[in-house]
């Protein structure tokens, strides 16, 4: 039996966002409050099957122009690139669920990751020697144009950044990281931020229950590592 996994490196680091597609949930992506000290107590049974991993020879950046939900913006993309490493989630799917993610990720190219390039990270942030079993197939959604950048027509929206970084901060809570190490690594290993040039704050247009509980922390991290 072949086990099918997806590697999520952008918005698919957010457990709520993953499950919204998996189970056709029409709720907002912040329905579970991970902003608690005992965040692991709030994990669903499916959440507990999601692993945190590092993939070598994969580069992540703001590389994908999309027209989604009546918005044109730049989203996360990734592609094979020797010498780079990308952290993210590894979550199991059925063939039917895989088809649902293909619909969600229209415009990306679904590609296979070599299992030997994937290392599982334990909850304390260390890489395990254990690799993914050979009877597993791992997909990720790749971009085919590495020169894409945010621009005036496809800016970076804070709501999308919040979606990605809230997922990272959820993972920090679950891994018991004290200084948001996973989130900071995401920021530092995602290329193409373009400073403040093409950043739009669209949070004011969101319903209150669709706003991340981490917006102030997200802004603080970005101010320190990107926009200072």
N, C-alpha and C positions, 0 to 999 in steps of 0.2 A: 504493500500500500504506500502510495506517495503522499507525503504531507505537503500541503501548499501553504506558503507564507508570503506576506507582503512586507517589505521594508519601507517604513514611513519616516521621512526626514524633514518634512515641513509641517503642514497642518495635520498630517497623519501621525504626529507625535502626541496629539491631543486625544486622550482616551475617549472623551465624549464625542469628538468628531468622528473617530473610527466607528464607534457603535451607532452613531446616527445613520451611517451608510449601511453598516452590517445588518441592522435590524429595522431599517426604514422608520426611524424615530423622527417625529415632526417637532420635537422639543428643541429649545435653544441649547447651544453647546456648553453652557455653564450650569446645567441643571444639577450637577453633583458638586458639592462644596468641598474642594480639595484644599481650601484655605484654612485648614485645621491642623493642629499639631499631630494628631493621630490619623493622618490622611489615609493610611493603609487600611483602616477600619471601614472606609467608605468605598472600597473597591468592590465591583461586581464580580461574579464568578468568571465572567469572560475577561475582565481586567486582569485577573490573576494568571491568565494564559499568555499575556503580552510580555515579551522579553525586551530588555534594553540591550542594544548591541552597538558595536562599532564595525564599520565596513571599511577596509582599506582600499586604496586606489579609486576613491569616489570623491568628486568635488561638488560642493553644494553652493548655490548662489541665487541671486534674484535674476532668474534667467528665462522666465516663461511669461509671455504676454497672453492674457486671457480676457475674454469677454464673458462674464459670469454674473448672474443675479443683477442684470442691468448695470453692471459696472465694467469698465475697462481698467485693468490694473496689472502689475507685475507680481507674479507668484514665485515661490521657490521652485527651483529645478536642480537636477543633478545629472552628472555624466561621468563616465570612466575617465580617470586621470591619474596617472602613476604618481605616487608620493603623497597623495592627499588622503585624509581619513574623515569619515562622516559618521556621526552617532545618530541613533534613531531607535524606532520601535520595530519589533518583529512580531507580527501577529498572524495567527492561523485563520485561513478562510476555506470555504468550500468552493467548488467550481462555480456554483451559482452566485455566491458572494463575490468571487473574483470578477464575474461579469458585471456586477453592480459597480464595483470600483472602476472598471474600464469605462463605464458610462460617466462616472464622476470625474475621471481624469482624462476626458476627451482632449486631444491635442498632444498629450504626452505619448511616448513610445514605451510600452511595457517590455522590459528586458529582464533577463535572468542574471542573477548575481552568482558568481562562483562561491560555493559553500565554504571553500578554504579561506576566503577573504573576510568571513564573518566571525567575530568574537563576541561571546556573551559577556555582558557586564553584570556583576552581582550587585545586590542592593547597597553595598558599601562603596561602589564605584571602582572596584578593581576588575581587570579583565580575567576571566577564567580561561584555563587552557582548553576547556571543552569546546569543541567546534560543533557546528550543526551536523546532524547525522546525514549520511549519504543518501538516505531515502527521502530527503526533503528537497523541494524545489522552491527557490526564493526569487520573487519578482520585485522590481522597483519600477517607478515611472520616470523615465529618462527624457531629457530634452535633446534635440538634434541640432540646435543652433546655439553655440557657446558664446556668441557675441552679443546676445540680447542684454539690454540694461533697462532700468527704469527710465522713463522719459515723460515729457509733458502730457502725452496721450495715454501712457500706461504707467501711472505713478505707483508709489508704494502707499497703500492705505493702512492706517493704524489698526483698523479693525482686523485686517488679515494678519498683520504682525502680532497683534494680541492673541489671535487664534493659535498661531505657531508657538509663541513664547509662553502662553498659559499652559500649553501642553508640556513644555520644557520645565516650567516651575512645578507642575504636578509631579513630574518625574523626580525633580529634586526633593520634594516632600516625601515621596514614596521611598527614595533611596537614602533618606535621612541626611542629605547633604546640608551642611550648616551655612554655606556661603554661596548657594545657588551656582555651584560649579558647572552643573550640566547646562544650565541656561547660558552662562557666560561663554562656555565652549561653543554653543550654538551660534551666538552672536559673532564670536571671533572667527569661526570657520564657515560663515556664510558670506560670500563675496558679492560686491556690487551694491552696497548700501547707498552710495552716492550722497552721503552726508544729508543735509536738509533740503537739497535741491528739488527733489521730486516727492517729498513726503506730504501726505494730506491727512489731517486729523478729521476723520469722519465719525468719531464716537458720538458726537452730538446728535447724529441722525439715528442712533440705535435706541431701541427700547431698553429700559433699565435692566431687565433680566437677561439681556443679550450682551451686557458689558462685562468684561472680565473682572473678577474680583482683584486682579493683580495689576490694574492699570498704573497705579503710582509706582509700584516696584519695577514694572516694565520700563516706564519712562526714566526712572533713576538709572537702571542698567544701561539703557541706550545712551543717555546723557553722558555717562561715564566712559563707555567703551566705543561709542560711534560718533555722537554728535557734539562732543565737547569742543 
